[in-house]
Amino acid sequence: MIKIIVLSFLSLILLLENPSISSACILALAYLIIATIKLIQVRKKKQIILLWGIPIIFVALFIIFYIGIPSGIRINTNRIIASYNPEVDPNGIGWQGMEQKAIMNSSNLFGETDYNSTSLEVFNRDAYHFTFIVVLANYGWVLSVAMVMIILVFNIKLIIDSRKIKDTYGKFLMIGITCLFILRNTFCLLMNLNLGIKANFDIPFVSYDKISFIMDSICLGIVFSIYRKKELIPSFEKERDNNLEVNN
């Protein structure tokens, strides 16, 4: 457990140095989910409380520390509030959320939105993070909802496939990749719908970025490789056990 925690902190520190706070948050949640699943399997429920309690304490201490810096806490608080309720600052931090609401309210079932604004160019330039809004503004609700349904089916398929893996290492490797895909999809869609904090979230294979597309393809290739060999590991283990019985 100590080795896992140390390795987790090292990878998170490297991401923060990049810097990429949103990626570090997603990776940290993935680590917590993987560790929680493992603790549930070995029936150590008390350690689950400790596992989640430590990050919550760190977050609480972080917030308390920033209370002593009025300007910093004011900016951060306004940004968080404006992400969910852009009306509190429509001409400032919340302008982006207001434009998202206007696009959603004026979008058609098919085709481009009736809302004409220069902000559409801003969203088109930043389509990597606002993929859902861009698709909605240019193609309508039907294709946007279809995209969300495909993403949902993809996530459910990953969860089902990860449950079928027998090898422990392969299983948790697949769970980790699945968590990364699901968390990125969820946070990006919530951000596009004004239900999440504005950050550098993206949708795998839909948001256009060469490096992310390459890394997502590598991760999906690992998932396919693990799933393709899911029946081989039990056979190898059974053969090994039979050989041990013969030798004994």
C-alpha positions in Angstrom: 0.0 0.0 0.0 2.9 2.4 0.8 4.6 1.7 -2.5 1.3 2.3 -4.4 0.8 5.7 -2.5 4.4 6.8 -3.2 4.2 5.9 -6.9 0.8 7.7 -7.1 2.2 10.9 -5.6 5.2 10.8 -8.0 3.0 10.6 -11.1 0.6 13.3 -9.8 3.6 15.6 -9.0 4.9 15.1 -12.6 1.4 16.1 -13.9 1.2 19.1 -11.7 4.7 20.2 -12.9 3.5 20.0 -16.5 1.1 21.7 -15.4 -2.2 19.9 -15.8 -4.3 20.1 -12.7 -7.4 18.6 -14.4 -5.4 15.6 -15.6 -3.9 15.2 -12.1 -7.4 15.3 -10.6 -8.7 12.6 -13.0 -5.6 10.4 -12.4 -6.0 10.8 -8.6 -9.7 9.7 -8.8 -8.7 6.8 -11.0 -6.1 5.7 -8.4 -8.7 6.0 -5.6 -11.3 3.9 -7.5 -8.8 1.2 -8.3 -7.6 1.0 -4.7 -11.2 1.0 -3.5 -12.1 -1.9 -5.8 -9.1 -3.9 -4.5 -10.0 -3.2 -0.9 -13.6 -4.3 -1.5 -12.3 -7.6 -3.0 -10.1 -8.3 0.1 -12.9 -7.2 2.4 -11.0 -4.4 4.1 -13.8 -1.8 4.4 -12.2 0.1 7.2 -9.2 0.9 5.0 -11.6 2.4 2.4 -12.6 5.0 4.9 -8.9 5.8 5.5 -8.2 5.8 1.8 -10.8 8.4 1.0 -10.4 10.2 4.3 -6.8 11.3 3.7 -7.5 13.1 0.3 -10.6 14.8 1.9 -8.5 16.0 4.8 -5.8 17.4 2.3 -8.5 19.2 0.3 -10.0 20.6 3.5 -6.6 21.9 4.7 -6.0 23.3 1.2 -9.2 25.3 1.4 -8.5 26.4 5.0 -5.0 27.6 3.9 -6.5 29.7 1.1 -9.0 31.3 3.4 -6.1 33.4 4.6 -5.6 34.8 1.1 -8.8 36.8 0.5 -8.0 37.7 -3.2 -7.1 34.2 -4.1 -10.1 32.6 -2.5 -12.4 35.2 -4.0 -11.3 34.5 -7.5 -11.5 30.7 -7.1 -14.9 30.9 -5.5 -16.3 33.1 -8.2 -15.0 30.8 -10.9 -16.6 27.8 -9.3 -19.9 29.5 -8.7 -20.0 30.9 -12.3 -19.4 27.4 -13.7 -22.7 26.3 -12.3 -24.6 29.6 -12.2 -23.1 32.0 -14.9 -25.8 34.6 -14.1 -23.8 35.7 -11.1 -21.2 37.3 -13.4 -22.6 37.3 -17.0 -20.2 39.9 -18.3 -17.1 38.5 -16.5 -16.3 34.9 -15.6 -19.8 33.7 -16.4 -19.9 35.0 -20.0 -18.9 31.6 -21.4 -21.6 29.8 -19.5 -24.2 32.4 -20.6 -23.2 31.8 -24.3 -23.5 28.0 -23.7 -27.0 28.5 -22.3 -28.0 30.7 -25.3 -26.7 28.0 -27.8 -28.6 25.2 -26.0 -31.8 27.2 -25.8 -31.7 28.2 -29.5 -30.5 24.9 -31.0 -32.6 23.0 -33.5 -33.2 19.2 -33.9 -31.0 19.3 -37.0 -28.6 21.8 -38.5 -27.1 25.0 -37.1 -28.3 26.9 -34.2 -30.4 30.1 -34.6 -28.2 31.9 -32.2 -25.7 34.3 -34.0 -22.8 35.4 -32.0 -19.1 35.9 -32.3 -18.7 33.5 -29.3 -19.4 30.6 -31.8 -16.0 31.3 -33.3 -14.5 31.1 -29.8 -16.1 27.7 -29.2 -15.1 26.4 -32.6 -11.5 27.4 -31.9 -11.7 25.7 -28.5 -13.6 22.6 -29.8 -11.1 20.4 -28.0 -12.8 21.2 -24.7 -16.3 22.3 -25.8 -16.9 19.4 -28.1 -20.6 18.9 -27.2 -21.4 22.6 -27.6 -19.7 22.7 -31.0 -21.5 19.7 -32.2 -24.8 21.0 -30.8 -24.3 24.5 -32.4 -23.4 23.0 -35.9 -25.5 19.8 -36.1 -28.4 20.0 -33.7 -29.8 18.1 -30.8 -30.3 14.7 -32.5 -26.6 14.2 -33.4 -25.5 15.6 -30.1 -27.7 13.2 -28.1 -26.6 10.4 -30.4 -22.9 11.3 -29.6 -23.7 11.1 -25.9 -25.4 7.8 -26.2 -22.5 6.3 -28.1 -20.1 7.5 -25.4 -22.4 6.0 -22.7 -22.5 2.6 -24.5 -18.7 2.7 -24.9 -18.3 3.3 -21.2 -20.7 0.6 -20.2 -18.9 -1.8 -22.6 -15.6 -1.1 -21.0 -17.0 -1.8 -17.5 -18.6 -5.1 -18.6 -15.4 -6.2 -20.3 -13.2 -5.3 -17.3 -15.4 -7.6 -15.2 -14.6 -10.6 -17.5 -10.8 -10.4 -17.0 -9.5 -13.2 -14.8 -5.8 -12.1 -14.5 -5.3 -9.7 -11.6 -2.8 -7.5 -13.3 -4.7 -7.3 -16.6 -7.9 -6.7 -14.7 -6.7 -3.7 -12.8 -4.8 -2.3 -15.8 -8.1 -2.4 -17.7 -10.0 -0.9 -14.8 -7.5 2.0 -14.6 -7.9 2.7 -18.4 -11.7 2.5 -18.1 -11.7 4.9 -15.2 -9.6 7.4 -17.2 -12.0 7.2 -20.2 -15.2 7.5 -18.0 -14.0 10.3 -15.9 -12.8 12.4 -18.8 -16.1 11.8 -20.7 -18.1 12.7 -17.6 -16.3 15.8 -16.6 -16.2 17.2 -20.1 -19.9 16.7 -20.7 -20.8 18.2 -17.4 -18.6 21.2 -18.2 -20.3 21.6 -21.5 -23.7 21.6 -19.9 -22.8 24.1 -17.2 -22.9 21.4 -14.5 -19.2 21.2 -13.9 -16.2 23.4 -13.3 -14.5 24.9 -16.4 -11.2 23.1 -16.9 -9.1 21.4 -19.5 -11.3 18.3 -19.9 -11.8 16.5 -23.2 -13.7 13.5 -24.7 -11.5 10.7 -25.9 -11.6 10.1 -29.6 -14.1 12.9 -30.2 -12.1 16.0 -29.1 -9.5 16.7 -31.7 -5.9 16.6 -30.5 -3.1 14.6 -32.0 -1.3 13.7 -28.9 -4.4 12.8 -26.9 -5.7 10.7 -29.9 -2.4 8.8 -30.1 -2.4 8.1 -26.3 -6.1 7.1 -26.3 -5.5 4.8 -29.2 -2.6 3.1 -27.3 -4.8 2.7 -24.2 -7.6 1.2 -26.3 -5.1 -1.1 -28.0 -4.0 -2.3 -24.5 -7.7 -2.9 -23.6 -8.2 -5.0 -26.8 -5.0 -7.0 -26.1 -6.1 -7.8 -22.5 -9.6 -8.7 -23.5 -8.5 -10.9 -26.4 -6.3 -13.0 -24.1 -8.8 -13.1 -21.2 -9.3 -16.9 -21.7 -5.6 -17.8 -21.9 -4.6 -16.8 -18.4 -6.9 -19.3 -16.5 -5.7 -22.0 -18.9 -2.1 -21.3 -18.0 -2.9 -21.2 -14.3 -4.7 -24.5 -14.5 -1.9 -26.1 -16.4 0.6 -24.8 -13.8 -1.5 -26.1 -10.9 -1.7 -29.6 -12.6 2.1 -29.6 -13.1 2.6 -28.8 -9.4 0.3 -31.6 -8.4 2.1 -34.1 -10.6 5.5 -33.0 -9.2 4.2 -33.4 -5.7 
